[in-house]
């Protein structure tokens, strides 16, 4: 029987005034008890005719810095702890099913706010006046990924659950939302360390709305017949919108956003570094490789890991544990053959019996992939749950044995996780045998209505296990394929993404803003794949390099190249391409290193009235940097006003543009700067 529950919670979070640029400081509870404004109700879809039912308040208690509220109607019980953490509020919730073993839940929390003038902050810089009767949110679709080349588990894609919504089918872009009401800033967010499917929104006259798509199961041994969540709320200065809200969010989760990388630079995928003539010119810092790949150092054949040592370039062992790919010669293999011992190599059979994920029909999730990295060109991709706690010899131990442990033995600098957000990250795993080992809340699909493990949660558990081990040894964790999911930020030390020259969806303003925001000061490195053979990169004057490099420079990101199909004819093995690019790497990478080392600051303290001009700030104190990018189609002469009351800014005494090496016209608190269309300029500013 399908069991679905929609629980609506109206919860008041006490908020007070904010400090000028950071968070609000909560000093007392002078605005009244939370319980006085709290209403909780739920709608049980097993009996929809009954409509919404109240979930009555049974008891409440308070201490000096916390309050507890208990609600129950005999079927469901909700406990909410509201904890005062001085400059933010922590909201912990536990929902228990008292009569049923399972339920699928959209939990909604509404934090009421009062006022006349409401503004919604979207992305880093957009502010929208809110109108009554409309809900404001920034969400993206979240569905199980449809295999471009088809699937094996089912006659149609829907048979295997491909394309099914994850939860209700949408999720917020950022892990927090921010708005202002009568010039007071209010923010709410999810805990970056607990991966859940969530939505954050607001409605004028009602307040902040948080939705969580959660499932309850009796099979979750660590939290049987219940689920949990953790949220935060705080105030901030609305003058800087989302930027100020982000600054406090980083302070709430300092370990998740801690920068461990010291030496920064570009990403080198696979190629033996010493095979690149004059490799020192390119600013390599992170080498994606494998312990079995070799280079020659002083005539001696060594593993890349050993050859890179002492160069300042860090070696990262490659792993992609989220699936197992088995080459096939025919695309029309029946499912029974795919999962048979005839097709499956012996080394994969035992752990797949433990770790293979299951679709809603109890079949292994098996996609057909076009794979230029295999001679056959095609492969079966079987999604695996790489949770380290699964019993026996599982996928985690297989990957450790063959990839991670040999690299650690050679003292690799870190572990590299590939393809974090590709085919398998949104798979829903209905394998009940896996439920008892999960550390995080289950979710569901609204079209299925049964509890499932969101596969990104299993990825998260694997990455956390390895990252914690690396960090304990002073080493690092790197991930590639980062699109928009925020939770991996709490495990990774640097992010990678692969781009297409012909499609801007992965590197438009919204995408790059998010990547900068979710990484804070951690490095983000890019590989341009499709389009690297375009005439923009192969014919003089090679204008593509300036366009690409300056777009990355604006955010303090590091550009590099790989391969058109992410496999064959790699850039770093083509001497002609290398020589075309050398002058541009020598020109731009030192500049990116300089500003990245200063540290990105979300609050720029610099404004311009032109909406096509984007400004980012790097560094604090009396010396800092501004990147100024013209996203318009016409050359601009920018007038940039600095805020004198911002800490560290009093009067500009010197300003210079670093790309041209020329001085910049500066007054006491403003600078004038010409910026051509589609280009970026870097200004180093010294103040009193």
N, C-alpha and C positions, 0 to 999 in steps of 0.2 A: 504493500500500500504506500502511495506517495504521501509524505508528510512535509508540509510547508508551513512556515510560521512567519508572519511579518510583525515585528515588534517595534512599536513607535515609542520613543522615549523623549519627553520634553524635559530638558535638564538645564538648570541655570548655573552658570559658572560666575563666581564673584570676580569682578575686575575693578581695578582702580586706575589712577592716572599713570601715564608713562613718563619715563625720563626722556630728555631731549632727543637722544639718538638711538637708544637701545630699548630695553624692555620696560614694562611697567613693574613697579615694586609693590608687592602685595603686603600691606602692613596690618590690616585688620579685616573684620567682617562687618563693617559699618553699614553695608547695604542690605543687611538682613540675611536670614537663614536660607540656604539653598532649598531646603525642603518646602518652604513656603511658596516657591515658584515652580515646583516640580510636579509634572503630571505624566503618568506612564500608562500606556495602553497597548494592546496587541490585537492582531487579527490572525486567527488560526484558520488556515485554508482547508482544514479537514471539516470545518463547519462554517463556511463563509456566510451562511444565512444569518448567523448570530451577530454579524458586524463586529465592530470594535468593542472590546471588553476592557474595563479598567483593570490594571494590575495594582491593587491597593498597597499603600504604604503600611508595613507591619510594625517597623520600629526604626528609630534613628538614635544615633549617639554621636557625641563630639568630644574631642580632646583639644589640646592647645593648638595643634596645627592640622587636624584631620577630622573628617566627618564620615560616618558610615550610614547608608540607607539601605534597608531591606524591604523588598517588595515580593509578594507572592499571592497566587490565587489557587494554590493546590496543584496546578499543572506545571507552572513555570515559576522559577524564583530568580530574582535579579538582586545582586549585591553590588552597590557602587561605593567606592572609596574616593573621596575628594581630599587630596593632600596638598597642603600649602608648602611649596618649595621655594618660598621667598619671592623670587621674581617670575615664577610661573606656577600654574596649577596642574597637578597630575591627576588624571581621572582613570582609575582602574575599575574594570567591571568584570563580573563573573555571572554568566547566565546558565542556569541548571534546568534540565528537563526532569521533572519529578515523576512522570508517569510513562513517558515514551523513551525508547532507546535512541531514537534519532529524530532530527528536525532540521529543516533548512530555513535560514533566518536572514532577513534584511533588518538589521538593527539601526534605528534612526534616533539620533540625539539632536534636539533643537535647543540651542542656547539663546534665550530671548534677549534682545537688545532694544532699547528705546531711543528715539531721536527723530529728527526731521530730515537731515541731509545725509544720504548714504552714498558711499563710493566703493566699488568693487575693484580690487587690484588684480591684474592678470599678467602673467609673465613677470619680467623684471621691471618693465616701465609703463605698462598700460594701465590707465585708470578710467573707469566708466561710471558715470552717475547712475545710480540704481533707481528703477521705477517700481512702484507698488504692483503686486500681482505677478511678478516675474521672478523666477529662481535663477540666480547667477552661479555658474560653475564653469570649470575648465576640465573637461574630461576627454578621454580617448576610448575608442572601442577596445574591448578585451574579450577575445574569442579564441578558442582552440584553432591552431593554424591549419588552414587547408593545404594539403600537399600539392604543389604545382603540377607534379607528375602523377598524382594519384596515390591511392593507399591500397593495402592488401586486406585489411580487416573489415570486410563488408562489401556488398555489391555496389553501394553508393557511398559517397563521402559521409553523408549523414548517418549511415549505418554505424560507422566507427566514431561518430561524435565530432568529426572535424567541422569546424565552423560553429559549434555550439557556443553560446555565451558563457563566459566564466562569471559566476555570480549572476548579477542582473545584466551583465554585458557591457559595463562601462566602468572606468576607474579614473580618478583624478590624476592630472598630469604632474602636479607638485605634491609633496607630502604634507603641505600645509595650505591653508587659505588665509587671506588677509583682506580686511575691509576697514573703512572708517565710518563712524557715525558721529555727526556733529563735531568733527575734528578730533575724535579720539580713535586710535587704532586698536583693532581687535583681531587676534589670530587664533586659529585652532589647527592642530595637526595630529597625525598618527605618530606612533613611536617608530622611528626608523629602524629599530632592531627587531621588530615583530612583523613579519610579512603577512599582510592581509589584503583582501580586495576591499577597497574603500572609495567613497566619494565625499567631497567637501563642497559645500555650497552655502548660499545665503539668500534670504528673502527680506526685502525691506518691510519693516514693521514687525517682523517675526524673529529674525536673528540668524545665527550660524547653524547650519544643518550638517550633521555628520552621519553618513550611512556606511554600515559594515555588512558585507555579505559573508555570513558565518554559518557553519553547520555543526550539529551536535551528533555524536555517536557514542554508543556504549563500548565501542572497540578501542577508543583512544585511552590506552592504559594510563597515561600521565595526567589525563583530565577526563575521566569517564563520565559520559552523559552530561557534559557541560562544555562550555567554551569561554573564552576570555578576550579582553582587549585592553589597550592602554592608549590614552590620548593626552594631549597637553593643550593648555590655553594660556594666553598672556596678552598683555597690551604692548603697544609700540607707538613710536612717533609716525603719524601717517604722512608727514611731509615727504618721506622717501618711500612710501608705499611698501611693496613686497620686499624691496631691498632691506629695509629696516627690520621687517618681520623675519627675514632670512637670517640676519645677523644674530638675533636672539635665538632662533632655532638651532644654529650652530653651537651656541653657548649651552643650550639645554642638553645636547648630545656631543660633548667635546671629544670623546673617544671615537665616535663614528666618523667625525670629520677631521681627525688628527692627521697632520701631514708628516709622514715618515720618510719620504723620498728627499734626499739631500742634493744629489747631482741630477739635473734634468737635461733633457735633450730629445732626440727623435728616436723613433721605433724602427729597428731593423728586423724584418721577418726572415728567419731561416738562413739566408745566405751567410757563408763563412765571411766574417768581417775582414779578415786579413787578405781575402781575395780581391777586395775593392781597392784599386790604386788610390793612395792618399786618403785612406778612410778617415784620417783625423780631421779632414776639412768639413765633414758633414754633420758633426754634432751628435753622433750616436750616443745614446744613453741606455737603451733598453733592447736587449737582443732576445727575440723569441726563437727558441731553438729546442733541441732535444739532446739528452745526454749521449746518444749514440752518433750524433753528427760531429764531423771532424774538420779541423782547420790545420794549417801548418804554421808553426811558430819557430823561427830560427831553424827551419829545415826539419823540425820534429813534428810528427803527426800527433795531434792532441784533440780531445773533445773540445767543442766550442766553449764549454764551461771552463775548462782549464786554460784554453788559449786566450779567452777574454780577460782573465784575471790580471789585475794591475793596470788595465787600460782606462779605468773609470767607466767602462761600459758594463752594465749589470746583465747577467745571463738568467733567463727565465725558462724553466722547463715547461714545455707544451703539454696540455692535457685537455681533452674534450669528453668528459665522462657522462654527459647527459644522454647519449645514445650509443649504440654499437652499430657500425656500418659494415655490411657484408656484401662484397662484390657479387653481382649477378650478370649472367650473359643474356638472359631473356627478361623482358618486362612483364610477362604474362604468367608469372608463377602463382599458383593458387595458395591461399593462406595456409592450408595444412602443410604444404611443402616448405613454406617460409619458416615455420616453427618446428620443422622436423629435424631430427638428428642428421639427416642426409645433407641438408643445406648448412646447418649451423656447425662451424668448426668446433672441434672438441673443447678447445680452451675457453669457449664462450658458453658452453651448455650449462655448466653447473651454476654459475652466478646468474644467468638469465632466469633460471627456474626460481631464484630468490628475488631478483631485482627488476624483472620486466614489469612495466606498468600495464594496467588493464583498462580497456575502454568500458563504456556503460553496459556492453554485452559480455564482459568477462574475457575478451580477446586481447592479445598483445597489441599495443599501438605500433603499427608497422607501416612506414611510409616508403614510397618509391622515390629515390633521389637520383638526379643527374649529377654524377660525381667525376669531374675531369681528373681528380687526383687518383682514380683507379683506372687501370688499363681497359677494363670493360666499359667504362663510362657510366655505369649504372650500379646502384646498390640498394639493398634493403636497409632502412634505418629503423631500428627498434628502440623506442624510448625506454630509458632505464631510470629507476629511482636509485640515486646514489647516496641516500641517507646512510651514514656510517654505521648506524645501529641495527640495520637489518640483520637477521640471524645468519650464521654460517659464513661461507665464502661468498661475499656479495660483490656488487660492482665496485664499491669503494675499495675493497681489498685488492681486487684485480688491478685497478688503476694504480694503486700505491705500489704494488709489487712490480709492475712492468714499466712505470713511468716516473712516479714521484720519488720513491725510495732510492733508486739508482742515481737520480740527480742530486738528492740530498747528500748521498755518500760522496759525490764529487764536490760538495759545498756550493751548489748553485745559489744564486742570490735571491731566487724567489720562484714561485709557481705561477704559471700563466694559464688562465681558464679561457678557452676559445668558445665562440658561438653561444654566449650566454642567453641571448634573445634571438633565437632563430626559429626552428620548427617546433621544438619540444617544450619551450618554457611555459606555454599556456595550456599544455595538455592537462586534462583532469584524470587523475588516477583513482579508479574505483576498486582497486585491489584492497579489500578489507584487511587482508593479512598485514598490510603495511601501516594501518591506522595506529596500531598500538605503539609504534616507534616514533611517531611524529612529535616534535617539540612545539609545534605552532598550530593555530586554529585551522580546522578544515573549512572548505568552502563547498560550493555546489554549482550546478548549472540550472538556470531558471526553467529550461525546457526538459530537464530530467528529474530534478527534485530529489536527488539522493546525495548524501555526503560524499565528498571526494577530496583527495589531496591535490592542491594546485601544485603542478610540478615545479614551478619556480621556488616553492618552499623547500622541496627536496634539494634543488640546486643550492639554495641558501644554506642549508644544513651542511652540505659538503664543503662549500667555500668557507664557511665559518670555521669548521674543524681544521682545515688546512691553513687558513689565514691566522688563526690563533696560534697554531704551532709555529708558523713562520715568524710571527711577531715576537714570540717568546725567545727566538733565537736572533733577533735583530734583522730578520729578513723580510721580504715583501710579497704581496699578492697582487697580480695584475689580471684584468679581465678584458676580453674583447667582445665586440658585438653589443656594446651598451647602447640602447636606444633611448628608452624613457623610464624604465622601471626604477624607482628610487631606492629600493631596499638593499641592493648590492653595495650601495655606497658605504654601508656600515662595516663591510668586510674588506673592500679593496683599497689599495694604496695608489693605484693609477688605473685609468680607464682607457680603453682603446675602441676605436670605431673605424669602419671601412666605408669609403665614400664613392659616389659616382659623380663624374664631371658633368653628366648630362641630366641628372635629377637632383634638385635642390631640397627635396623633402627631408633628407638626412643632414643637411647643413644650412637650412634657412635660419632666419633670426630666432624663431621660436625654439627650434631644436638646439641651436648653439647656446641660447640663453639658458635653457634647462640644463645642458651639460655643464656649463660654468656654475650654475647655482647648486647642482647636486654634488659636485666635486669639491666645492669651496676652494681651497688652495692646493688640492691634490692635482697632479699633472693629468692632462688629457692629451693623448697622442692619436694621430690619424694616419690612415693609409688611403691614398687615392688609388682606386683600382680601375673601374671602367672609365675610359677616357684618357688614360695616360699616354695612349698612342695618337691622340688628337693633335692636329697641327699646332695647337696652342702650346704644346710641349715639345714638338719635334721640328718646328720650323722657326727660324730666327724672325723676330727677336725673342721668341719663347715667352710670350706675354702671359701664358697660363700660370707660370711660376709666380709672377708678381701678384696675379689675382688670387690664386690659392693661398700663397704664403701670407699675404696681407690680411686676408679674411681670418686666418688662424691667429695672426699677430694681434688682431683687435681684442681677442679673448685670452691671450697668453697661452694658446694651444700650440702643439708642435706638429708640423706637417711632414709626411713622408709618403712613400709609394710602395706598392706591392706588385700585383699582377691583374690583368684584365679579368681573368676568371678565377682569381684568388688561388692560382696553382701554377699555370704554365707561363713561360717567358717572363720571369720576374724582372722588375726594373733594375734591381741591384746586381744583376748579372749581365746587364747590357751596357757595355763601355761607352757607346755613343750617348745613351740617355744620361749616364752618370756625368759625362763631361758637359752636356747641355745644362744640367742642373747645378753643377758645382758652384758657379759664381753666386747663385741665388741662395744656396745653403750657407755659404760663407758670409753673405750679407745679412740674412734675416735671422738665422738660428741664434747667433750671439745676442741679438736684441730681445728675442723671445725669452732666452735664458735670463737676461738681466731683469726683465719686468716680472717674470714668474718667480724668481728668487725673492723679489720684494714682497710678493704675496697679494693675491687678488682681494679687494675689499668691495663688498656689495654696495655700500653707501659711497657714492663717488664724491660727494661734496662739491660737485661741479655741474653746472647746468648750461644748456643752450636752448634757445627758443625754437630751433629748427627740428622738427620731428624726424627728419631723415638723417640727422647726425646722432651717432651712438657714441657714448663715452663710457669707458671702464677705467677704474682706478686700481693701481697696484702700489702697495706700500703705505706706511703710516709715518707720522712724524713730520719733520721739516723738509725732508726730501722724499718725493714720491713721483709716480708716473701716471700720465693719462694717455690711454689709447683713444684716438678720435677717428671714427670711421664714417665716411659719407656713403650711405646706402642709396642715395639718389642717383639720378641720371645726368645731373649737371654739376659742374665744379662749384664749390661753395667757399666763401670766406666766413669762417666761423668766429663768433664772439662767445667766449666761454667765461662764465662768471663763477668764481670760487666763493664759497661761503666763509666769511671771515670768522664767524662764531663757531666753526667746526674745530674740534681739538687738533692742534698742530698747524692750523692755517691762520696766519696773521696778515702778512704782506708778502707778495711775491717779489723776490729780489733778483731771480734769475730763471730763465726758461729757455730751453733749447730743444729743437726737433731732431731726434736721433737718426732718422733715416737719411736726411739730407745733411745733417751736421750743422745746420744754420740756427742762429738765435731766433727767438720768437718775441714779437712785440708784446710787452707785458706792462700792465699798470698795477696798482696796488692789489687789486683782487680780481683781475681779469686778464685774459690773453686773447690775441687775435691770431688766427691760424688758417691759411688756405688749405683746403683738402679737395683734391680732384674727385670726380665721380667714381664710385666703386673702389675707392682706395682708403688706406689707413695711414695715419700719422701717429708718432709716438713723441710725447712731450715730457721731458724731465723737468720738474719744477722744484726750485729751492725757495723756501720761505723763511721769514724771520722766526 
